Amino acid sequence: MVNCDIGRVVFVGAGPGAPDLITVRGLRLLKQADVVIHDALPGDALLAEIPATTKIVPVGKRCGVHSMTQDEINAVLVREARQGGLTVRLKGGDPGVFGRLGEEMDHLAAHGIPFEVVPGVTAATAAGADAAFPLTHRGKAASVTFLTGHCADGTDQNWNAHVETGATLCLYMGAKALPSVATKLIAAGAQADLPIRLLSKVSQDGASDILTTLTDLASGKVDVSVLPTPLIAVVGAVVAPPRHAGLMGRIAAFA
């Protein structure tokens, strides 16, 4: 049962990094919040939009280094919501794409705390927009799959099934595992020369974009360990440079 005397929690997707890629609704709620509990991915420029009177609680996790465990984050959400007012849980990208959203919603529901979700631009769609390729394309890819480069429970992906679909594969997290993933994709039947795009810090300063192939990645010709994070890898025919690649630039370039 929901306790009407307590506050509410709104999960807000911060987008891929550029502060102006948050939704209008998300930014409005961020400015109205009494408390903001944020991950490591939202950048300083977006955090600067938060009023000085707002309580800010950083709970970021990067490369296995956690300022708080997930259980501790869940407890903070409940504690702050019980103080009343509006608590914004700010997450990088879209909260529902590899953002531990389900666990936090379940915890709030178990404690009778109302919540809602404001979606955000996820890294895969932002990567395609930045690098001028679509995630789906007639004759090249009729579907797209978001998956993680490593599974927390130690299991592995069904790479054969992913290859059989012919979908564009968007690999989140697990940058260190990408050479191994490339090897597994080839073993599962993917063409060795299938292009893969490695995009770091999408939409942010210091972004990088490397086009390679599964076989070159698997053989170590690309040193993934030196690439900045966060990094997303996109695999499929759609990532090959199109004829219009040299004509496209970010809107900001014309401002």
Sequence and secondary structure as in RCSB ss.txt:
>XXXX:A:sequence
MVNCDIGRVVFVGAGPGAPDLITVRGLRLLKQADVVIHDALPGDALLAEIPATTKIVPVGKRCGVHSMTQDEINA
VLVREARQGGLTVRLKGGDPGVFGRLGEEMDHLAAHGIPFEVVPGVTAATAAGADAAFPLTHRGKAASVTFLTGH
CADGTDQNWNAHVETGATLCLYMGAKALPSVATKLIAAGAQADLPIRLLSKVSQDGASDILTTLTDLASGKVDVS
VLPTPLIAVVGAVVAPPRHAGLMGRIAAFA
>XXXX:A:secstr
   TTS EEEEEE BSS GGGS HHHHHHHHH SEEEE SSS HHHHTTS TTSEEEE  EETTEESS HHHHHH
HHHHHHTT SEEEEEESB TTSSS HHHHHHHHHHTT  EEEE    HHHHHHHHHT  S BTTTBS EEEEESS
 TTS    HHHHHHHT EEEEES GGGHHHHHHHHHHTT  TT EEEEEESTTSTT EEEEEEHHHHHTTSS GG
GS SSEEEEESGGGS  TTGGG   GGGG 
